[in-house]
Amino acid sequence: MSTARPLPLKFQIGARTLGSIRRDLVRVPLSLDDALDGDRPDLPPLDATADGYLVTSLAKHHRHALAYAASPAIAFTRQLYTRRYADLTIGFQAYLDRLSSNTRSGIKRKAKKVAAASGGTLDVRRFTTPAELREFHEVARRLALATYQEKLMGAGLPDTPDFLQRMYVMAAEGNVRAWLLYVGGEAAAYLYCPVHDGTVIYEYVGHDPRFGDLSVGAVLQVEALRDLFADLACRRFDFTEGDGQHKRQFATGGVDCCDLLLLRPTLANRLLITALAGFDGTMALAKAGVERMGLQNLAKKVRRA
Protein backbone atom coordinates (compact mmCIF):
# COMPACT_ATOMS: atom_id res chain seq x y z
CA MET A 1 0.00 0.00 0.00
CA SER A 2 1.42 3.38 -1.03
CA THR A 3 1.46 6.20 1.50
CA ALA A 4 -0.60 9.29 0.78
CA ARG A 5 0.94 12.68 1.41
CA PRO A 6 -0.43 16.22 1.37
CA LEU A 7 -0.33 17.63 -2.14
CA PRO A 8 -1.50 21.12 -3.17
CA LEU A 9 -4.14 21.29 -5.89
CA LYS A 10 -3.23 24.66 -7.34
CA PHE A 11 -5.22 27.48 -8.86
CA GLN A 12 -2.46 28.59 -11.17
CA ILE A 13 -1.85 31.07 -13.99
CA GLY A 14 1.26 29.93 -15.82
CA ALA A 15 3.99 29.68 -13.20
CA ARG A 16 2.15 31.86 -10.68
CA THR A 17 0.01 30.16 -8.01
CA LEU A 18 -2.96 32.20 -6.82
CA GLY A 19 -3.98 29.68 -4.18
CA SER A 20 -4.19 25.98 -3.44
CA ILE A 21 -6.21 23.38 -1.54
CA ARG A 22 -4.43 20.39 -0.05
CA ARG A 23 -5.57 16.81 -0.24
CA ASP A 24 -3.85 13.66 1.01
CA LEU A 25 -3.08 11.91 -2.27
CA VAL A 26 -1.12 8.94 -3.52
CA ARG A 27 0.91 10.33 -6.39
CA VAL A 28 1.43 7.91 -9.28
CA PRO A 29 4.08 9.50 -11.54
CA LEU A 30 4.42 7.61 -14.82
CA SER A 31 7.61 7.68 -16.85
CA LEU A 32 7.95 8.36 -20.55
CA ASP A 33 8.42 4.62 -21.10
CA ASP A 34 5.15 4.00 -19.20
CA ALA A 35 3.35 6.45 -21.45
CA LEU A 36 4.83 4.94 -24.62
CA ASP A 37 4.39 1.24 -23.85
CA GLY A 38 0.60 1.29 -24.17
CA ASP A 39 -0.26 -0.60 -20.97
CA ARG A 40 -2.80 0.79 -18.52
CA PRO A 41 -1.16 1.27 -15.09
CA ASP A 42 -2.40 -0.49 -11.96
CA LEU A 43 -3.23 1.75 -9.02
CA PRO A 44 -1.78 0.81 -5.61
CA PRO A 45 -4.26 0.12 -2.78
CA LEU A 46 -5.60 3.25 -1.10
CA ASP A 47 -5.47 3.51 2.69
CA ALA A 48 -8.48 4.73 4.64
CA THR A 49 -7.05 8.20 5.34
CA ALA A 50 -6.17 9.04 1.73
CA ASP A 51 -8.36 11.36 -0.38
CA GLY A 52 -7.42 9.71 -3.65
CA TYR A 53 -4.79 9.56 -6.40
CA LEU A 54 -2.96 11.96 -8.67
CA VAL A 55 -1.78 10.10 -11.79
CA THR A 56 0.64 12.09 -13.94
CA SER A 57 1.73 11.46 -17.55
CA LEU A 58 -1.03 8.92 -18.11
CA ALA A 59 -1.40 8.08 -21.80
CA LYS A 60 -4.55 9.98 -22.78
CA HIS A 61 -6.32 6.97 -24.27
CA HIS A 62 -6.24 5.28 -20.83
CA ARG A 63 -7.98 8.01 -18.83
CA HIS A 64 -11.57 6.76 -19.21
CA ALA A 65 -10.64 3.14 -18.53
CA LEU A 66 -8.62 4.10 -15.44
CA ALA A 67 -11.42 6.32 -14.17
CA TYR A 68 -13.86 3.43 -14.60
CA ALA A 69 -11.50 1.04 -12.79
CA ALA A 70 -11.22 3.51 -9.87
CA SER A 71 -15.01 3.96 -9.57
CA PRO A 72 -16.74 5.31 -7.47
CA ALA A 73 -13.90 7.86 -7.33
CA ILE A 74 -14.56 11.24 -8.96
CA ALA A 75 -12.30 11.59 -11.99
CA PHE A 76 -11.06 14.96 -13.19
CA THR A 77 -8.54 15.59 -15.97
CA ARG A 78 -6.41 18.42 -14.64
CA GLN A 79 -4.14 18.82 -17.63
CA LEU A 80 -3.81 17.58 -21.21
CA TYR A 81 -0.44 17.83 -22.96
CA THR A 82 2.04 16.08 -25.21
CA ARG A 83 4.97 14.58 -23.33
CA ARG A 84 7.79 15.30 -25.73
CA TYR A 85 11.18 13.70 -26.24
CA ALA A 86 14.19 13.73 -28.54
CA ASP A 87 15.55 10.49 -30.03
CA LEU A 88 19.29 10.50 -29.27
CA THR A 89 20.05 7.49 -31.47
CA ILE A 90 19.59 9.20 -34.86
CA GLY A 91 22.76 11.31 -34.82
CA PHE A 92 23.09 15.04 -34.28
CA GLN A 93 23.09 16.03 -37.95
CA ALA A 94 19.97 13.96 -38.64
CA TYR A 95 18.39 15.60 -35.61
CA LEU A 96 19.16 19.09 -36.93
CA ASP A 97 17.75 18.11 -40.32
CA ARG A 98 14.43 17.25 -38.66
CA LEU A 99 14.08 20.71 -37.17
CA SER A 100 12.32 23.43 -39.11
CA SER A 101 14.45 25.77 -41.21
CA ASN A 102 13.38 28.66 -38.96
CA THR A 103 14.52 26.76 -35.86
CA ARG A 104 17.87 25.87 -37.43
CA SER A 105 18.55 29.44 -38.52
CA GLY A 106 17.48 30.69 -35.09
CA ILE A 107 19.88 28.27 -33.38
CA LYS A 108 22.80 29.50 -35.49
CA ARG A 109 21.95 33.16 -34.96
CA LYS A 110 21.60 32.79 -31.17
CA ALA A 111 24.80 30.74 -30.85
CA LYS A 112 26.76 33.37 -32.81
CA LYS A 113 25.37 36.11 -30.60
CA VAL A 114 26.38 34.31 -27.39
CA ALA A 115 29.79 33.43 -28.82
CA ALA A 116 30.39 37.06 -29.80
CA ALA A 117 29.60 38.13 -26.23
CA SER A 118 32.17 35.59 -25.01
CA GLY A 119 35.05 36.62 -27.23
CA GLY A 120 34.21 34.50 -30.26
CA THR A 121 33.64 31.00 -28.84
CA LEU A 122 30.90 29.25 -26.87
CA ASP A 123 31.92 28.41 -23.31
CA VAL A 124 29.86 25.35 -22.33
CA ARG A 125 31.12 23.12 -19.52
CA ARG A 126 29.96 19.55 -18.83
CA PHE A 127 29.81 17.93 -15.38
CA THR A 128 29.31 14.23 -14.61
CA THR A 129 31.49 13.03 -11.72
CA PRO A 130 30.76 13.66 -8.01
CA ALA A 131 33.66 16.11 -7.76
CA GLU A 132 32.53 17.94 -10.90
CA LEU A 133 28.93 18.03 -9.69
CA ARG A 134 30.05 19.66 -6.44
CA GLU A 135 31.55 22.50 -8.49
CA PHE A 136 28.50 22.63 -10.74
CA HIS A 137 26.09 22.85 -7.82
CA GLU A 138 27.89 25.76 -6.17
CA VAL A 139 27.61 27.82 -9.34
CA ALA A 140 24.19 26.66 -10.54
CA ARG A 141 22.53 27.16 -7.15
CA ARG A 142 23.59 30.82 -7.16
CA LEU A 143 22.09 31.15 -10.64
CA ALA A 144 18.91 29.39 -9.53
CA LEU A 145 18.21 31.96 -6.83
CA ALA A 146 17.69 34.63 -9.52
CA THR A 147 15.43 32.57 -11.80
CA TYR A 148 11.65 32.83 -12.10
CA GLN A 149 11.45 29.07 -11.46
CA GLU A 150 12.82 29.69 -7.96
CA LYS A 151 10.99 32.95 -7.26
CA LEU A 152 7.54 31.89 -8.45
CA MET A 153 7.51 28.12 -7.91
CA GLY A 154 10.42 27.29 -5.61
CA ALA A 155 11.54 24.97 -8.41
CA GLY A 156 15.12 26.05 -8.94
CA LEU A 157 18.00 23.63 -8.45
CA PRO A 158 17.62 22.39 -4.83
CA ASP A 159 20.26 22.61 -2.11
CA THR A 160 18.72 20.20 0.40
CA PRO A 161 20.89 17.45 1.95
CA ASP A 162 18.63 14.78 0.41
CA PHE A 163 19.04 16.18 -3.09
CA LEU A 164 22.80 16.57 -2.75
CA GLN A 165 23.20 13.02 -1.43
CA ARG A 166 21.09 11.63 -4.28
CA MET A 167 23.05 13.69 -6.82
CA TYR A 168 26.42 12.40 -5.61
CA VAL A 169 25.25 8.77 -5.49
CA MET A 170 23.80 8.96 -9.01
CA ALA A 171 26.93 10.71 -10.30
CA ALA A 172 29.11 7.95 -8.84
CA GLU A 173 26.96 5.49 -10.82
CA GLY A 174 27.38 7.52 -14.01
CA ASN A 175 23.76 8.68 -14.04
CA VAL A 176 23.98 12.49 -14.03
CA ARG A 177 24.65 14.93 -16.86
CA ALA A 178 24.87 18.67 -16.14
CA TRP A 179 26.05 21.76 -18.01
CA LEU A 180 26.86 25.41 -17.41
CA LEU A 181 26.99 28.10 -20.08
CA TYR A 182 29.32 31.03 -19.43
CA VAL A 183 29.11 34.42 -21.16
CA GLY A 184 32.14 36.67 -20.87
CA GLY A 185 33.44 34.57 -17.99
CA GLU A 186 30.13 34.74 -16.03
CA ALA A 187 27.84 31.77 -15.47
CA ALA A 188 24.64 32.50 -17.42
CA ALA A 189 22.59 29.28 -17.60
CA TYR A 190 22.48 25.78 -16.15
CA LEU A 191 20.88 22.45 -17.03
CA TYR A 192 20.75 19.43 -14.69
CA CYS A 193 19.62 16.01 -15.92
CA PRO A 194 19.55 12.65 -14.14
CA VAL A 195 19.67 9.56 -16.36
CA HIS A 196 17.39 6.53 -15.88
CA ASP A 197 17.90 3.46 -18.09
CA GLY A 198 19.29 5.52 -20.94
CA THR A 199 16.63 8.26 -20.71
CA VAL A 200 17.96 11.72 -19.87
CA ILE A 201 15.45 13.62 -17.72
CA TYR A 202 15.00 17.38 -18.23
CA GLU A 203 14.81 18.12 -14.50
CA TYR A 204 16.30 21.50 -13.48
CA VAL A 205 17.01 24.41 -15.79
CA GLY A 206 17.44 28.15 -15.39
CA HIS A 207 19.32 31.22 -16.49
CA ASP A 208 20.39 34.58 -15.12
CA PRO A 209 17.74 37.13 -16.23
CA ARG A 210 20.54 39.56 -17.13
CA PHE A 211 21.36 37.32 -20.10
CA GLY A 212 17.76 36.72 -21.20
CA ASP A 213 18.17 38.76 -24.41
CA LEU A 214 20.89 36.34 -25.54
CA SER A 215 18.56 33.28 -25.39
CA VAL A 216 21.18 31.50 -23.30
CA GLY A 217 18.72 28.76 -22.30
CA ALA A 218 18.08 27.75 -25.90
CA VAL A 219 21.78 27.86 -26.76
CA LEU A 220 22.66 25.66 -23.78
CA GLN A 221 19.86 23.22 -24.70
CA VAL A 222 21.29 22.70 -28.19
CA GLU A 223 24.84 22.28 -26.92
CA ALA A 224 23.68 19.78 -24.28
CA LEU A 225 21.87 17.78 -26.96
CA ARG A 226 24.97 17.90 -29.19
CA ASP A 227 26.90 16.42 -26.27
CA LEU A 228 24.29 13.73 -25.58
CA PHE A 229 24.13 12.55 -29.19
CA ALA A 230 27.78 11.50 -28.77
CA ASP A 231 27.04 9.77 -25.43
CA LEU A 232 26.36 6.10 -26.18
CA ALA A 233 24.81 5.55 -22.74
CA CYS A 234 21.92 7.88 -23.63
CA ARG A 235 19.13 7.00 -26.06
CA ARG A 236 16.35 9.51 -25.36
CA PHE A 237 15.95 13.01 -23.94
CA ASP A 238 12.71 13.31 -21.97
CA PHE A 239 11.25 16.83 -21.78
CA THR A 240 8.94 15.53 -18.98
CA GLU A 241 5.41 16.58 -18.03
CA GLY A 242 3.71 19.60 -19.53
CA ASP A 243 4.21 21.29 -22.85
CA GLY A 244 5.59 24.54 -24.20
CA GLN A 245 7.25 26.19 -27.16
CA HIS A 246 10.76 25.22 -26.04
CA LYS A 247 9.81 21.54 -25.83
CA ARG A 248 7.91 21.56 -29.12
CA GLN A 249 10.85 23.23 -30.84
CA PHE A 250 13.49 20.69 -29.82
CA ALA A 251 11.55 17.41 -29.65
CA THR A 252 11.48 14.71 -32.31
CA GLY A 253 8.40 12.90 -30.96
CA GLY A 254 5.76 12.87 -28.28
CA VAL A 255 2.89 10.98 -26.68
CA ASP A 256 -0.47 12.51 -25.74
CA CYS A 257 -0.82 12.45 -21.94
CA CYS A 258 -2.96 13.76 -19.12
CA ASP A 259 -2.76 14.32 -15.38
CA LEU A 260 -5.74 12.55 -13.83
CA LEU A 261 -7.12 13.33 -10.39
CA LEU A 262 -9.17 10.56 -8.73
CA LEU A 263 -10.86 11.63 -5.48
CA ARG A 264 -13.18 9.91 -3.03
CA PRO A 265 -16.81 10.92 -3.76
CA THR A 266 -17.33 13.20 -0.75
CA LEU A 267 -19.24 16.48 -0.86
CA ALA A 268 -16.05 18.46 -0.12
CA ASN A 269 -14.24 16.76 -2.98
CA ARG A 270 -17.15 17.35 -5.37
CA LEU A 271 -17.09 21.05 -4.52
CA LEU A 272 -13.31 21.11 -5.01
CA ILE A 273 -13.59 19.49 -8.46
CA THR A 274 -16.27 22.02 -9.43
CA ALA A 275 -14.00 24.90 -8.37
CA LEU A 276 -10.99 23.49 -10.22
CA ALA A 277 -13.02 22.86 -13.37
CA GLY A 278 -14.42 26.39 -13.32
CA PHE A 279 -11.01 27.97 -12.79
CA ASP A 280 -9.25 25.83 -15.40
CA GLY A 281 -12.01 26.51 -17.92
CA THR A 282 -11.75 30.25 -17.38
CA MET A 283 -7.96 30.13 -17.80
CA ALA A 284 -8.31 28.12 -21.02
CA LEU A 285 -10.67 30.74 -22.47
CA ALA A 286 -8.32 33.55 -21.42
CA LYS A 287 -5.34 31.76 -22.99
CA ALA A 288 -7.24 31.28 -26.25
CA GLY A 289 -8.08 35.01 -26.28
CA VAL A 290 -4.45 35.99 -25.69
CA GLU A 291 -3.32 33.71 -28.53
CA ARG A 292 -5.93 35.14 -30.92
CA MET A 293 -4.65 38.65 -30.23
CA GLY A 294 -0.98 37.63 -30.47
CA LEU A 295 -0.17 38.80 -26.94
CA GLN A 296 1.66 35.67 -25.70
CA ASN A 297 4.97 37.43 -25.04
CA LEU A 298 3.28 40.24 -23.12
CA ALA A 299 1.27 37.75 -21.06
CA LYS A 300 4.44 35.81 -20.23
CA LYS A 301 6.19 38.97 -19.00
CA VAL A 302 3.18 39.92 -16.85
CA ARG A 303 3.02 36.44 -15.26
CA ARG A 304 6.70 36.51 -14.37
CA ALA A 305 6.79 40.10 -13.15
C-alpha positions as CSV (number, residue, x, y, z in Angstrom):
1,M,0.0,0.0,0.0
2,S,1.4,3.4,-1.0
3,T,1.5,6.2,1.5
4,A,-0.6,9.3,0.8
5,R,0.9,12.7,1.4
6,P,-0.4,16.2,1.4
7,L,-0.3,17.6,-2.1
8,P,-1.5,21.1,-3.2
9,L,-4.1,21.3,-5.9
10,K,-3.2,24.7,-7.3
11,F,-5.2,27.5,-8.9
12,Q,-2.5,28.6,-11.2
13,I,-1.8,31.1,-14.0
14,G,1.3,29.9,-15.8
15,A,4.0,29.7,-13.2
16,R,2.1,31.9,-10.7
17,T,0.0,30.2,-8.0
18,L,-3.0,32.2,-6.8
19,G,-4.0,29.7,-4.2
20,S,-4.2,26.0,-3.4
21,I,-6.2,23.4,-1.5
22,R,-4.4,20.4,0.0
23,R,-5.6,16.8,-0.2
24,D,-3.8,13.7,1.0
25,L,-3.1,11.9,-2.3
26,V,-1.1,8.9,-3.5
27,R,0.9,10.3,-6.4
28,V,1.4,7.9,-9.3
29,P,4.1,9.5,-11.5
30,L,4.4,7.6,-14.8
31,S,7.6,7.7,-16.9
32,L,8.0,8.4,-20.6
33,D,8.4,4.6,-21.1
34,D,5.2,4.0,-19.2
35,A,3.4,6.5,-21.5
36,L,4.8,4.9,-24.6
37,D,4.4,1.2,-23.8
38,G,0.6,1.3,-24.2
39,D,-0.3,-0.6,-21.0
40,R,-2.8,0.8,-18.5
41,P,-1.2,1.3,-15.1
42,D,-2.4,-0.5,-12.0
43,L,-3.2,1.8,-9.0
44,P,-1.8,0.8,-5.6
45,P,-4.3,0.1,-2.8
46,L,-5.6,3.3,-1.1
47,D,-5.5,3.5,2.7
48,A,-8.5,4.7,4.6
49,T,-7.0,8.2,5.3
50,A,-6.2,9.0,1.7
51,D,-8.4,11.4,-0.4
52,G,-7.4,9.7,-3.7
53,Y,-4.8,9.6,-6.4
54,L,-3.0,12.0,-8.7
55,V,-1.8,10.1,-11.8
56,T,0.6,12.1,-13.9
57,S,1.7,11.5,-17.5
58,L,-1.0,8.9,-18.1
59,A,-1.4,8.1,-21.8
60,K,-4.5,10.0,-22.8
61,H,-6.3,7.0,-24.3
62,H,-6.2,5.3,-20.8
63,R,-8.0,8.0,-18.8
64,H,-11.6,6.8,-19.2
65,A,-10.6,3.1,-18.5
66,L,-8.6,4.1,-15.4
67,A,-11.4,6.3,-14.2
68,Y,-13.9,3.4,-14.6
69,A,-11.5,1.0,-12.8
70,A,-11.2,3.5,-9.9
71,S,-15.0,4.0,-9.6
72,P,-16.7,5.3,-7.5
73,A,-13.9,7.9,-7.3
74,I,-14.6,11.2,-9.0
75,A,-12.3,11.6,-12.0
76,F,-11.1,15.0,-13.2
77,T,-8.5,15.6,-16.0
78,R,-6.4,18.4,-14.6
79,Q,-4.1,18.8,-17.6
80,L,-3.8,17.6,-21.2
81,Y,-0.4,17.8,-23.0
82,T,2.0,16.1,-25.2
83,R,5.0,14.6,-23.3
84,R,7.8,15.3,-25.7
85,Y,11.2,13.7,-26.2
86,A,14.2,13.7,-28.5
87,D,15.5,10.5,-30.0
88,L,19.3,10.5,-29.3
89,T,20.1,7.5,-31.5
90,I,19.6,9.2,-34.9
91,G,22.8,11.3,-34.8
92,F,23.1,15.0,-34.3
93,Q,23.1,16.0,-38.0
94,A,20.0,14.0,-38.6
95,Y,18.4,15.6,-35.6
96,L,19.2,19.1,-36.9
97,D,17.8,18.1,-40.3
98,R,14.4,17.3,-38.7
99,L,14.1,20.7,-37.2
100,S,12.3,23.4,-39.1
101,S,14.4,25.8,-41.2
102,N,13.4,28.7,-39.0
103,T,14.5,26.8,-35.9
104,R,17.9,25.9,-37.4
105,S,18.6,29.4,-38.5
106,G,17.5,30.7,-35.1
107,I,19.9,28.3,-33.4
108,K,22.8,29.5,-35.5
109,R,22.0,33.2,-35.0
110,K,21.6,32.8,-31.2
111,A,24.8,30.7,-30.9
112,K,26.8,33.4,-32.8
113,K,25.4,36.1,-30.6
114,V,26.4,34.3,-27.4
115,A,29.8,33.4,-28.8
116,A,30.4,37.1,-29.8
117,A,29.6,38.1,-26.2
118,S,32.2,35.6,-25.0
119,G,35.0,36.6,-27.2
120,G,34.2,34.5,-30.3
121,T,33.6,31.0,-28.8
122,L,30.9,29.2,-26.9
123,D,31.9,28.4,-23.3
124,V,29.9,25.3,-22.3
125,R,31.1,23.1,-19.5
126,R,30.0,19.5,-18.8
127,F,29.8,17.9,-15.4
128,T,29.3,14.2,-14.6
129,T,31.5,13.0,-11.7
130,P,30.8,13.7,-8.0
131,A,33.7,16.1,-7.8
132,E,32.5,17.9,-10.9
133,L,28.9,18.0,-9.7
134,R,30.0,19.7,-6.4
135,E,31.5,22.5,-8.5
136,F,28.5,22.6,-10.7
137,H,26.1,22.8,-7.8
138,E,27.9,25.8,-6.2
139,V,27.6,27.8,-9.3
140,A,24.2,26.7,-10.5
141,R,22.5,27.2,-7.2
142,R,23.6,30.8,-7.2
143,L,22.1,31.2,-10.6
144,A,18.9,29.4,-9.5
145,L,18.2,32.0,-6.8
146,A,17.7,34.6,-9.5
147,T,15.4,32.6,-11.8
148,Y,11.6,32.8,-12.1
149,Q,11.4,29.1,-11.5
150,E,12.8,29.7,-8.0
151,K,11.0,33.0,-7.3
152,L,7.5,31.9,-8.5
153,M,7.5,28.1,-7.9
154,G,10.4,27.3,-5.6
155,A,11.5,25.0,-8.4
156,G,15.1,26.1,-8.9
157,L,18.0,23.6,-8.4
158,P,17.6,22.4,-4.8
159,D,20.3,22.6,-2.1
160,T,18.7,20.2,0.4
161,P,20.9,17.4,1.9
162,D,18.6,14.8,0.4
163,F,19.0,16.2,-3.1
164,L,22.8,16.6,-2.8
165,Q,23.2,13.0,-1.4
166,R,21.1,11.6,-4.3
167,M,23.1,13.7,-6.8
168,Y,26.4,12.4,-5.6
169,V,25.2,8.8,-5.5
170,M,23.8,9.0,-9.0
171,A,26.9,10.7,-10.3
172,A,29.1,7.9,-8.8
173,E,27.0,5.5,-10.8
174,G,27.4,7.5,-14.0
175,N,23.8,8.7,-14.0
176,V,24.0,12.5,-14.0
177,R,24.6,14.9,-16.9
178,A,24.9,18.7,-16.1
179,W,26.0,21.8,-18.0
180,L,26.9,25.4,-17.4
181,L,27.0,28.1,-20.1
182,Y,29.3,31.0,-19.4
183,V,29.1,34.4,-21.2
184,G,32.1,36.7,-20.9
185,G,33.4,34.6,-18.0
186,E,30.1,34.7,-16.0
187,A,27.8,31.8,-15.5
188,A,24.6,32.5,-17.4
189,A,22.6,29.3,-17.6
190,Y,22.5,25.8,-16.2
191,L,20.9,22.4,-17.0
192,Y,20.8,19.4,-14.7
193,C,19.6,16.0,-15.9
194,P,19.5,12.6,-14.1
195,V,19.7,9.6,-16.4
196,H,17.4,6.5,-15.9
197,D,17.9,3.5,-18.1
198,G,19.3,5.5,-20.9
199,T,16.6,8.3,-20.7
200,V,18.0,11.7,-19.9
201,I,15.5,13.6,-17.7
202,Y,15.0,17.4,-18.2
203,E,14.8,18.1,-14.5
204,Y,16.3,21.5,-13.5
205,V,17.0,24.4,-15.8
206,G,17.4,28.1,-15.4
207,H,19.3,31.2,-16.5
208,D,20.4,34.6,-15.1
209,P,17.7,37.1,-16.2
210,R,20.5,39.6,-17.1
211,F,21.4,37.3,-20.1
212,G,17.8,36.7,-21.2
213,D,18.2,38.8,-24.4
214,L,20.9,36.3,-25.5
215,S,18.6,33.3,-25.4
216,V,21.2,31.5,-23.3
217,G,18.7,28.8,-22.3
218,A,18.1,27.7,-25.9
219,V,21.8,27.9,-26.8
220,L,22.7,25.7,-23.8
221,Q,19.9,23.2,-24.7
222,V,21.3,22.7,-28.2
223,E,24.8,22.3,-26.9
224,A,23.7,19.8,-24.3
225,L,21.9,17.8,-27.0
226,R,25.0,17.9,-29.2
227,D,26.9,16.4,-26.3
228,L,24.3,13.7,-25.6
229,F,24.1,12.5,-29.2
230,A,27.8,11.5,-28.8
231,D,27.0,9.8,-25.4
232,L,26.4,6.1,-26.2
233,A,24.8,5.6,-22.7
234,C,21.9,7.9,-23.6
235,R,19.1,7.0,-26.1
236,R,16.3,9.5,-25.4
237,F,15.9,13.0,-23.9
238,D,12.7,13.3,-22.0
239,F,11.2,16.8,-21.8
240,T,8.9,15.5,-19.0
241,E,5.4,16.6,-18.0
242,G,3.7,19.6,-19.5
243,D,4.2,21.3,-22.9
244,G,5.6,24.5,-24.2
245,Q,7.2,26.2,-27.2
246,H,10.8,25.2,-26.0
247,K,9.8,21.5,-25.8
248,R,7.9,21.6,-29.1
249,Q,10.9,23.2,-30.8
250,F,13.5,20.7,-29.8
251,A,11.6,17.4,-29.7
252,T,11.5,14.7,-32.3
253,G,8.4,12.9,-31.0
254,G,5.8,12.9,-28.3
255,V,2.9,11.0,-26.7
256,D,-0.5,12.5,-25.7
257,C,-0.8,12.4,-21.9
258,C,-3.0,13.8,-19.1
259,D,-2.8,14.3,-15.4
260,L,-5.7,12.5,-13.8
261,L,-7.1,13.3,-10.4
262,L,-9.2,10.6,-8.7
263,L,-10.9,11.6,-5.5
264,R,-13.2,9.9,-3.0
265,P,-16.8,10.9,-3.8
266,T,-17.3,13.2,-0.8
267,L,-19.2,16.5,-0.9
268,A,-16.1,18.5,-0.1
269,N,-14.2,16.8,-3.0
270,R,-17.1,17.3,-5.4
271,L,-17.1,21.1,-4.5
272,L,-13.3,21.1,-5.0
273,I,-13.6,19.5,-8.5
274,T,-16.3,22.0,-9.4
275,A,-14.0,24.9,-8.4
276,L,-11.0,23.5,-10.2
277,A,-13.0,22.9,-13.4
278,G,-14.4,26.4,-13.3
279,F,-11.0,28.0,-12.8
280,D,-9.2,25.8,-15.4
281,G,-12.0,26.5,-17.9
282,T,-11.7,30.2,-17.4
283,M,-8.0,30.1,-17.8
284,A,-8.3,28.1,-21.0
285,L,-10.7,30.7,-22.5
286,A,-8.3,33.5,-21.4
287,K,-5.3,31.8,-23.0
288,A,-7.2,31.3,-26.3
289,G,-8.1,35.0,-26.3
290,V,-4.4,36.0,-25.7
291,E,-3.3,33.7,-28.5
292,R,-5.9,35.1,-30.9
293,M,-4.7,38.6,-30.2
294,G,-1.0,37.6,-30.5
295,L,-0.2,38.8,-26.9
296,Q,1.7,35.7,-25.7
297,N,5.0,37.4,-25.0
298,L,3.3,40.2,-23.1
299,A,1.3,37.8,-21.1
300,K,4.4,35.8,-20.2
301,K,6.2,39.0,-19.0
302,V,3.2,39.9,-16.8
303,R,3.0,36.4,-15.3
304,R,6.7,36.5,-14.4
305,A,6.8,40.1,-13.1
